[in-house]
Amino acid sequence: MKLEKITEQKEARAKRHYDDACATAHALDLVGERWALLVIRELMLGPKRFSDLRESLPGISANVLTQRLEGLESAGVLTRRKLPPPAAAQVYELTEWGYESEPIFQALGRWAARSPQHDPTLPFSTASFILSMRTMFDAKRAEGLDARIGFRLNEGDTFLAHLAEGRIEIARSPLDDADLVFTGTPPVMAGAIYGGQPLEALESAGVLKIEGDRALAKRFVSLFPLPPKASLG
């Protein structure tokens, strides 16, 4: 009986498709399962172990995460490999085609940010924060700016953003060349950038540290305006 139940579950998962030639429908066949897009989001900044993915996705069970990883792997969106010694851990990473999905997150993010029901106080992962800056960056506001801004997030995880020629590039990196370094959690940084919380207040509360060009810090947090909320009337 148990074997029959497992077989039925596998068949049910296999039948979850739209039978529709539209490429959008096929995209939903590939990534439409709950948590699938968020798994891809968490891998957008590089490979992660299974335990790291669970930590960055509050609420997902080990069983569901396993299913999503298997499904995305079979679809060619991600792959898995073993790190060389001494780590010798298995990690999951996006394929070249998988990385091409970032514009999907940017379009969805811009669109959903207009929802009056969006709750910015919910958990906010490092990947969410970094991708949000890539998404909401306003080139006009950054005109003439050439600077390197560092971020020390979540127990020393460091990223360096390079702003130049109206573009922003962000990647994991040492912070040796940074003109400015923010130290704080992703939710605190999001509060400063998107929530309009004064930098001085966050510093006084002991949740944010700023090292370097303070004038640049104030300008930087103004470079990511949110779109206006949609009217529901």
C-alpha positions as CSV (number, residue, x, y, z in Angstrom):
1,M,0.0,0.0,0.0
2,K,2.8,2.4,0.9
3,L,4.5,1.8,-2.5
4,E,1.2,2.5,-4.3
5,K,0.8,5.7,-2.4
6,I,4.3,6.9,-3.4
7,T,3.6,6.0,-7.0
8,E,0.3,7.9,-7.0
9,Q,2.1,11.0,-5.5
10,K,4.8,10.8,-8.2
11,E,2.1,10.5,-10.9
12,A,0.2,13.4,-9.5
13,R,3.3,15.6,-9.6
14,A,4.0,14.5,-13.1
15,K,0.5,15.5,-14.3
16,R,0.7,19.1,-13.0
17,H,1.1,20.7,-16.4
18,Y,-1.2,23.0,-18.5
19,D,-1.2,21.2,-21.8
20,D,-0.8,24.6,-23.4
21,A,1.7,25.5,-26.2
22,C,2.1,29.1,-24.8
23,A,5.6,29.6,-23.5
24,T,4.2,31.3,-20.4
25,A,2.2,28.2,-19.6
26,H,5.4,26.1,-20.1
27,A,7.3,28.4,-17.8
28,L,4.6,27.7,-15.1
29,D,5.1,24.0,-15.8
30,L,8.8,24.5,-15.0
31,V,8.7,26.9,-12.0
32,G,5.0,27.2,-11.1
33,E,5.1,24.9,-8.0
34,R,5.1,26.7,-4.6
35,W,8.6,27.6,-3.5
36,A,10.2,26.9,-6.8
37,L,10.8,30.6,-7.8
38,L,12.1,31.3,-4.3
39,V,14.6,28.5,-4.5
40,I,15.9,30.0,-7.8
41,R,16.0,33.4,-6.1
42,E,18.2,32.1,-3.3
43,L,20.6,30.5,-5.8
44,M,20.9,33.7,-8.0
45,L,23.9,34.9,-6.0
46,G,25.8,31.6,-6.3
47,P,25.8,27.9,-5.1
48,K,24.3,26.9,-1.7
49,R,24.1,23.8,0.4
50,F,20.7,22.2,1.2
51,S,21.0,23.5,4.8
52,D,21.7,27.1,3.6
53,L,18.6,27.0,1.4
54,R,16.4,25.8,4.3
55,E,17.8,28.6,6.5
56,S,17.1,31.3,4.0
57,L,13.5,30.0,3.2
58,P,11.6,30.1,6.5
59,G,8.6,27.8,6.4
60,I,9.8,25.3,3.8
61,S,10.0,21.7,4.9
62,A,12.9,19.4,4.0
63,N,10.6,17.2,2.0
64,V,9.2,20.1,-0.1
65,L,12.7,21.6,-0.7
66,T,13.9,18.2,-1.9
67,Q,11.0,17.9,-4.3
68,R,11.6,21.4,-5.7
69,L,15.3,20.8,-6.1
70,E,14.7,17.6,-7.9
71,G,12.1,19.2,-10.2
72,L,14.3,22.2,-11.1
73,E,17.2,19.9,-11.7
74,S,15.3,17.6,-14.0
75,A,14.0,20.8,-15.9
76,G,17.6,21.9,-16.4
77,V,17.3,25.0,-14.2
78,L,19.8,24.0,-11.7
79,T,22.5,21.4,-11.1
80,R,24.3,19.9,-8.1
81,R,27.9,19.2,-7.5
82,K,30.4,18.4,-4.7
83,L,32.8,21.0,-3.5
84,P,36.5,19.9,-3.5
85,P,38.1,18.9,-0.1
86,P,38.3,20.0,2.6
87,A,34.7,21.2,2.2
88,A,33.4,18.1,0.3
89,A,29.9,19.3,0.6
90,Q,27.1,19.0,-2.0
91,V,25.9,22.3,-3.3
92,Y,23.1,23.4,-5.7
93,E,23.7,26.0,-8.3
94,L,21.8,27.5,-11.3
95,T,22.7,26.5,-14.8
96,E,23.6,29.2,-17.3
97,W,20.0,29.1,-18.4
98,G,18.8,29.3,-14.8
99,Y,20.7,32.5,-14.3
100,E,18.9,34.0,-17.3
101,S,15.7,34.0,-15.2
102,E,16.8,37.1,-13.2
103,P,14.7,39.5,-15.3
104,I,11.7,37.5,-14.3
105,F,12.3,38.4,-10.7
106,Q,12.9,42.0,-11.6
107,A,9.7,42.3,-13.5
108,L,7.7,40.5,-10.8
109,G,9.3,42.6,-8.1
110,R,8.5,45.9,-9.7
111,W,5.0,44.8,-10.4
112,A,4.3,43.3,-6.9
113,A,5.9,46.3,-5.1
114,R,2.9,48.3,-6.3
115,S,0.5,46.0,-4.4
116,P,-1.2,47.8,-1.4
117,Q,-1.1,44.4,0.3
118,H,2.7,44.0,0.1
119,D,4.1,43.6,3.6
120,P,7.7,44.7,3.8
121,T,8.0,43.6,7.5
122,L,8.1,39.9,6.6
123,P,11.4,38.0,6.6
124,F,13.9,39.3,4.0
125,S,16.9,37.2,2.9
126,T,20.3,38.3,1.7
127,A,19.4,37.3,-1.8
128,S,16.1,39.2,-1.6
129,F,18.0,42.3,-0.6
130,I,20.7,42.2,-3.2
131,L,18.3,41.4,-6.0
132,S,16.0,44.1,-4.9
133,M,18.8,46.7,-5.3
134,R,19.5,45.4,-8.8
135,T,15.8,45.7,-9.5
136,M,14.9,49.1,-8.0
137,F,18.1,51.0,-9.0
138,D,17.3,54.4,-10.6
139,A,20.0,55.3,-13.1
140,K,18.9,58.9,-13.3
141,R,19.4,59.4,-9.5
142,A,22.9,57.9,-9.8
143,E,23.9,60.1,-12.7
144,G,27.6,61.1,-12.4
145,L,28.2,58.7,-9.5
146,D,31.3,56.4,-9.5
147,A,31.6,54.6,-6.2
148,R,32.1,51.3,-4.5
149,I,29.7,50.5,-1.6
150,G,30.3,47.5,0.6
151,F,27.8,45.5,2.6
152,R,28.6,43.3,5.6
153,L,25.5,41.1,6.1
154,N,24.6,38.2,8.3
155,E,27.8,37.1,10.1
156,G,30.3,38.5,7.7
157,D,28.7,37.8,4.3
158,T,30.2,40.6,2.2
159,F,29.1,42.1,-1.1
160,L,30.5,45.0,-3.1
161,A,28.4,47.2,-5.3
162,H,30.1,49.2,-8.0
163,L,28.1,52.2,-9.3
164,A,29.3,53.8,-12.6
165,E,27.9,55.1,-15.8
166,G,24.3,54.8,-14.5
167,R,24.7,51.1,-13.7
168,I,25.0,49.0,-10.6
169,E,26.9,45.7,-10.3
170,I,26.8,43.7,-7.1
171,A,28.7,40.6,-6.2
172,R,30.2,38.8,-3.3
173,S,33.6,40.3,-2.7
174,P,36.1,41.5,-0.1
175,L,35.5,45.1,0.9
176,D,39.1,46.5,0.6
177,D,38.3,48.9,-2.2
178,A,35.0,50.2,-0.8
179,D,34.4,53.9,-0.4
180,L,31.7,53.1,2.1
181,V,30.7,50.1,4.1
182,F,27.3,49.3,5.7
183,T,27.1,46.6,8.4
184,G,23.7,45.4,9.2
185,T,21.1,42.7,8.5
186,P,19.1,42.7,5.2
187,P,15.8,43.9,7.0
188,V,17.7,46.8,8.6
189,M,19.2,47.8,5.2
190,A,15.8,47.5,3.6
191,G,14.4,49.8,6.2
192,A,17.0,52.4,5.4
193,I,16.6,52.1,1.6
194,Y,12.9,51.4,1.1
195,G,11.4,52.3,4.5
196,G,12.8,55.8,4.8
197,Q,14.3,55.0,8.2
198,P,16.9,57.7,9.1
199,L,20.5,56.3,9.1
200,E,21.3,58.2,12.3
201,A,18.3,56.5,14.1
202,L,19.4,53.1,13.0
203,E,23.0,53.8,14.1
204,S,21.8,55.0,17.5
205,A,19.7,51.9,17.9
206,G,22.9,49.8,17.3
207,V,21.5,47.9,14.4
208,L,23.5,49.7,11.6
209,K,27.2,50.7,11.3
210,I,28.4,53.1,8.6
211,E,32.1,53.3,7.8
212,G,33.4,55.8,5.2
213,D,31.8,58.6,3.2
214,R,28.6,59.6,5.1
215,A,27.4,61.9,2.3
216,L,27.7,59.0,-0.1
217,A,25.7,56.9,2.4
218,K,22.8,59.3,2.4
219,R,22.8,59.6,-1.4
220,F,23.1,55.8,-1.9
221,V,19.9,55.0,0.1
222,S,18.0,57.4,-2.1
223,L,18.8,55.6,-5.4
224,F,16.1,52.9,-5.1
225,P,12.7,54.5,-5.2
226,L,9.7,52.2,-5.0
227,P,6.9,52.5,-7.6
228,P,3.6,54.1,-6.5
229,K,1.0,51.8,-5.1
230,A,-1.7,50.6,-7.4
231,S,-5.3,51.8,-6.9
232,L,-7.7,49.1,-6.0
233,G,-10.7,51.3,-6.7
